Amino acid sequence: MISIVFLLILLVAAWKGLAYFGYVPDVPREEEGRIIGIHPEVRAKTDTLIARAADRGIEIAITSDFRSSEEQDRLFHQGREDSGNIVTNARGGQSYHNYGLAIDFALRDGNGGVVWDMEVDRNGNGRSDWMEVVELAKALGFDWGGDWDRFPDYPHFQMDFGYTLRQLQNGKVPKGSQVERIENVE
């Protein structure tokens, strides 16, 4: 009878053997390219969101959209190795921002600044402006980070197009993604 440990050793050896011969499953290949911008459909829905919120008397600001893995890592280090508050649990490559599929927003304060006040009712209709924006975004097909059980991200909206982070990390991206092709230099 083969022990579990022995079986695991065989699996690791097989994996390393495949890698030695140039085949590594689920690892992106450089020649497939890298994401360089916000997905066109996410951009269009963002523009619609801004317009629909304005129709309700709510002015919003998009505070972040596409973010490189390096930018994501800088944000991850904030509040850990660097000063400031922790704002994300996602390292580079672990956020839908890194694939052009997410945006963050805030409300305009009427004086040129932005606020992350989830209670304000600047349009005076008896409802939180923030939650009105969330309702509009969801109607456009965005998922809201405020619905997450672990580490809710209230300013965050994303469209995953049915792709998991693992698929995105492995080079599978939605049709229309803004991709820069990288030439294989050998």
VEXDREN-2710 file (C-alpha; in Angstrom, 1 decimal):
% VEXDREN-2710
k/r/px/py/pz
1/MET/0.0/0.0/0.0
2/ILE/1.4/3.4/-1.0
3/SER/1.4/5.9/1.7
4/ILE/0.0/9.4/1.3
5/VAL/3.4/11.0/1.8
6/PHE/4.9/8.8/-1.0
7/LEU/2.0/9.7/-3.3
8/LEU/2.5/13.5/-2.6
9/ILE/6.3/13.1/-3.3
10/LEU/5.4/11.4/-6.7
11/LEU/3.0/14.2/-7.5
12/VAL/5.6/16.9/-6.8
13/ALA/8.2/15.1/-8.8
14/ALA/5.8/14.7/-11.7
15/TRP/5.0/18.5/-11.5
16/LYS/8.7/19.4/-11.5
17/GLY/9.4/17.0/-14.3
18/LEU/6.7/18.7/-16.5
19/ALA/8.1/22.1/-15.6
20/TYR/11.6/20.9/-16.6
21/PHE/10.3/20.0/-20.1
22/GLY/8.6/23.4/-20.5
23/TYR/5.0/22.5/-19.6
24/VAL/3.7/24.1/-16.5
25/PRO/-0.1/24.0/-16.2
26/ASP/-2.0/27.1/-15.0
27/VAL/1.0/29.5/-15.3
28/PRO/0.6/32.4/-17.7
29/ARG/3.0/32.6/-20.7
30/GLU/4.7/35.9/-21.4
31/GLU/3.8/35.9/-25.1
32/GLU/0.1/36.1/-24.2
33/GLY/0.6/39.6/-23.0
34/ARG/-0.3/41.7/-20.0
35/ILE/-3.3/43.8/-19.1
36/ILE/-2.7/47.5/-19.6
37/GLY/-6.0/49.2/-19.0
38/ILE/-9.7/49.1/-18.0
39/HIS/-11.9/46.7/-20.0
40/PRO/-14.0/48.7/-22.5
41/GLU/-17.3/47.3/-21.2
42/VAL/-16.3/48.2/-17.6
43/ARG/-15.4/51.7/-18.8
44/ALA/-18.7/52.1/-20.7
45/LYS/-20.7/50.9/-17.6
46/THR/-18.7/53.2/-15.4
47/ASP/-19.6/56.2/-17.6
48/THR/-23.3/55.1/-17.5
49/LEU/-23.1/54.8/-13.7
50/ILE/-21.7/58.4/-13.4
51/ALA/-24.4/59.7/-15.7
52/ARG/-27.3/57.9/-13.9
53/ALA/-26.0/59.0/-10.5
54/ALA/-25.8/62.6/-11.8
55/ASP/-29.5/62.3/-13.0
56/ARG/-30.3/61.6/-9.3
57/GLY/-28.3/64.6/-8.1
58/ILE/-25.4/62.5/-7.0
59/GLU/-21.9/63.4/-8.2
60/ILE/-19.4/60.5/-7.9
61/ALA/-15.7/60.3/-8.5
62/ILE/-13.9/57.2/-9.7
63/THR/-10.9/57.0/-7.5
64/SER/-9.3/54.0/-9.0
65/ASP/-9.8/51.7/-12.0
66/PHE/-7.0/49.7/-13.7
67/ARG/-4.1/49.2/-11.3
68/SER/-0.8/47.4/-12.2
69/SER/0.5/44.6/-10.0
70/GLU/3.2/47.0/-8.7
71/GLU/0.6/49.6/-7.7
72/GLN/-1.4/46.8/-6.0
73/ASP/1.7/45.7/-4.0
74/ARG/2.3/49.3/-2.9
75/LEU/-1.3/49.5/-1.6
76/PHE/-0.9/46.1/0.1
77/HIS/2.2/47.3/1.9
78/GLN/0.3/50.4/3.1
79/GLY/-0.5/50.0/6.8
80/ARG/1.9/47.0/7.0
81/GLU/5.5/48.0/6.0
82/ASP/4.5/51.5/5.0
83/SER/2.6/54.2/6.9
84/GLY/-1.1/54.6/6.6
85/ASN/-4.2/52.4/7.1
86/ILE/-4.6/49.0/5.6
87/VAL/-6.8/49.4/2.6
88/THR/-6.5/46.0/0.9
89/ASN/-5.8/42.4/1.5
90/ALA/-4.9/41.8/-2.1
91/ARG/-1.4/41.6/-3.4
92/GLY/-0.4/42.3/-7.0
93/GLY/-2.3/39.9/-9.3
94/GLN/-4.9/39.2/-6.6
95/SER/-7.3/42.0/-7.4
96/TYR/-9.8/42.5/-10.3
97/HIS/-8.3/46.0/-10.6
98/ASN/-5.1/44.3/-11.9
99/TYR/-7.1/42.9/-14.9
100/GLY/-9.0/46.1/-15.7
101/LEU/-12.3/44.7/-14.3
102/ALA/-12.8/46.9/-11.2
103/ILE/-13.4/50.5/-10.1
104/ASP/-13.5/52.3/-6.8
105/PHE/-15.6/55.3/-6.2
106/ALA/-16.3/58.1/-3.7
107/LEU/-18.9/60.9/-3.5
108/ARG/-18.1/64.5/-4.4
109/ASP/-18.6/66.8/-1.4
110/GLY/-19.7/69.8/-3.4
111/ASN/-16.5/71.7/-2.7
112/GLY/-14.2/69.9/-5.1
113/GLY/-13.3/67.1/-2.7
114/VAL/-14.4/63.6/-2.3
115/VAL/-15.8/61.7/0.7
116/TRP/-16.5/58.1/1.6
117/ASP/-19.6/58.9/3.6
118/MET/-22.1/56.1/3.3
119/GLU/-24.8/58.0/5.2
120/VAL/-24.9/61.4/3.5
121/ASP/-28.1/62.3/1.6
122/ARG/-27.0/65.3/-0.4
123/ASN/-29.9/65.0/-3.0
124/GLY/-32.4/65.1/-0.1
125/ASN/-34.6/62.2/-1.1
126/GLY/-34.4/60.4/2.3
127/ARG/-32.0/57.7/1.0
128/SER/-28.2/57.3/1.4
129/ASP/-26.5/58.6/-1.8
130/TRP/-23.9/55.9/-1.4
131/MET/-26.5/53.1/-1.4
132/GLU/-28.2/54.7/-4.4
133/VAL/-25.0/54.5/-6.3
134/VAL/-24.6/50.8/-5.2
135/GLU/-28.2/50.1/-6.4
136/LEU/-27.4/51.8/-9.8
137/ALA/-24.1/49.9/-10.2
138/LYS/-25.7/46.5/-9.4
139/ALA/-28.4/47.2/-12.0
140/LEU/-25.6/47.7/-14.5
141/GLY/-24.1/44.3/-13.7
142/PHE/-21.4/45.3/-11.2
143/ASP/-20.7/43.2/-8.1
144/TRP/-20.3/45.3/-5.0
145/GLY/-17.4/44.8/-2.6
146/GLY/-19.7/45.8/0.3
147/ASP/-21.5/42.4/-0.1
148/TRP/-18.3/40.5/0.8
149/ASP/-18.3/38.7/4.1
150/ARG/-14.5/38.9/4.6
151/PHE/-13.0/42.4/4.4
152/PRO/-15.9/44.2/2.8
153/ASP/-14.7/46.8/0.4
154/TYR/-17.5/49.5/0.3
155/PRO/-16.1/51.7/-2.5
156/HIS/-15.4/48.7/-4.8
157/PHE/-17.3/47.5/-7.9
158/GLN/-16.2/44.8/-10.3
159/MET/-17.3/42.8/-13.3
160/ASP/-15.7/39.4/-13.5
161/PHE/-17.4/38.2/-16.7
162/GLY/-17.5/34.8/-15.2
163/TYR/-13.7/34.6/-14.7
164/THR/-12.1/33.7/-11.4
165/LEU/-8.9/35.3/-10.2
166/ARG/-7.1/32.0/-10.8
167/GLN/-8.2/32.1/-14.4
168/LEU/-7.1/35.7/-14.8
169/GLN/-3.8/35.0/-13.1
170/ASN/-3.3/32.2/-15.6
171/GLY/-3.7/34.4/-18.6
172/LYS/-7.3/33.8/-19.4
173/VAL/-9.0/37.2/-19.8
174/PRO/-12.4/38.4/-21.1
175/LYS/-12.8/39.2/-24.8
176/GLY/-12.0/42.8/-25.4
177/SER/-9.5/43.2/-22.5
178/GLN/-6.9/45.8/-23.0
179/VAL/-3.8/43.7/-23.5
180/GLU/-0.3/44.6/-24.6
181/ARG/1.3/41.7/-26.4
182/ILE/4.8/40.9/-25.3
183/GLU/7.2/39.7/-28.0
184/ASN/9.2/36.6/-27.1
185/VAL/12.8/37.8/-27.3
186/GLU/15.2/34.9/-27.7
END
